[in-house]
């Protein structure tokens, strides 16, 4: 049986998504991750919050991790930011990023949607959490699955 990633993205597309994360993180001290799974029986944001904790994304120094969560078969996705981000950004901070992604997802352009979402998140985070010379990559850039 193919993995969730293989069903959603080709190996080349997966590497493009990982590279988009690396590029976005060159602009910000924020940490961006993508997590894919097949189904989600609850609200996508609630599931994203659970995974955020399970992936130890709430352990970054500046509390500035971002999880882009996609439930592939359920056709749901969410963006979840850590406390440090939520303290300083407006309530609708992620809406424009979600809108960008949703447009691509509706056209079945999943890699493009993820790359645009990651790039947008990196650009937005750079305003509040600029990259610093002593910045270290605190979380894996690889796509995680469950």
N, C-alpha and C positions, 0 to 999 in steps of 0.2 A: 504494500500500500504506500502510495506517495505521501510525502510529508505535506503539511499545510502550506509551507513555503513553496514547494515544488508545484502545487496546484494553483497557487496564486501568482507566482513570479517564476520566470525562467532563472537559471543560475546566473546568467549575465545581468538580468534585471535586479536580482538580489544584490549583486556586487555594486550596481549603480546606486541602489538605495543606501548601502553601507558607506559608499564614497560620499553621497550627499550628506550623511550624518557627519562624516569627518570634516567635510568642507564647512558645514554650518557651525561646527564646534570650533573652527578656527577664528570665528568672529565673537564667540561668547564663552564665558566660563560655565554656562548652562550645559547640562548633559541631556542628550536626546536619545531615546530608545524607541524601537518599533517592536510590537509584540503581536503575533498572529495566532489565532486559534479558530477552530471550525465553527463552534456554536456558542451561543450566549443566551441563556434563558432569562436574564434580568436586563435592566437598563445598562447600556454599554458603559456609561460613565461609572456606575457602581462597580461593575466588573473591573474596569480599568483601575479604580482605586485599590481594590483587593490585590491585583497583580502588581501595582506600583509598590506596595509594601512587600509582597513576596519576592520581587526582584531586587529588594533592598535599595530602591531608588530614593527612599526617604533618608538615606544615610550620607548624602552629599554635604560638603562643608557649608555651602551657602543655601542649602535647601532649594536648589534651582534645577531639579530634574524634571524632564517632560517625557511622558509616555504617550506615544501614538498607538492606540489599540484598535485592532481590526478583527471582528468576528466574521470570517470569510463567508461561510454558508448562511449565516444569519443576516448578512448584509447590514451589519451595524459597525459603527466605529466611534471612537471618542478620543479626546485629547485631555490628558490629566496632568496638571502642573503641581509642583510641591508648594509647601507653605510659604517659602521665601518668595516665590513668584506671585502667589495669590495675594500676598500682603501689599504688593506694590503696583499691580496692574488693574485696569478697569474690569468690571464684571464680564463684559463681552469680549475680553482680550483674545480668546481663541476662536471667536466666531468667524472672522474673515479667513483664517487658516482652514477651518472646517468647510467653509463654503468653497474655497479653492479645490480642496480635496474631493468634495462631494460631486462637483461638476465633472471631474475626471473619472471618478468611480462610476458615475451613471453612464458614462461612455465606455465603460469596461477598460479604461486606461489606468490600471491599478498602480503600476510603477510610476507613471507620470504623476498621479495623485499623491503618492507617498513622497516623491522627490519634491514636488511643489510644497507640500505641507511641511516637510523637514526644512526646506530653504526658508519658508515664511517664518517658521518657529525660530530658526537661527537669527534671522534679521530682526525679529521683534525682541528676542531675548537680549540681543547685543545692546539695545538701548538701556536696559535695566541691569544687565550683567555682562559688561564688556569683557573681552578676553584679556587676560593678564599674563605678564611674562612668566610668572611662577605657576601658571595654571597647569594642572595635570588632568589627564583623562581618568575620571573616577569610575566610569561605568563602561561596559563593553559597547562597542558600536554594532556588533552583530545583531541580526534579527533573532529574537527569541520566540519560542512557540510553546503551546501547551495543548 
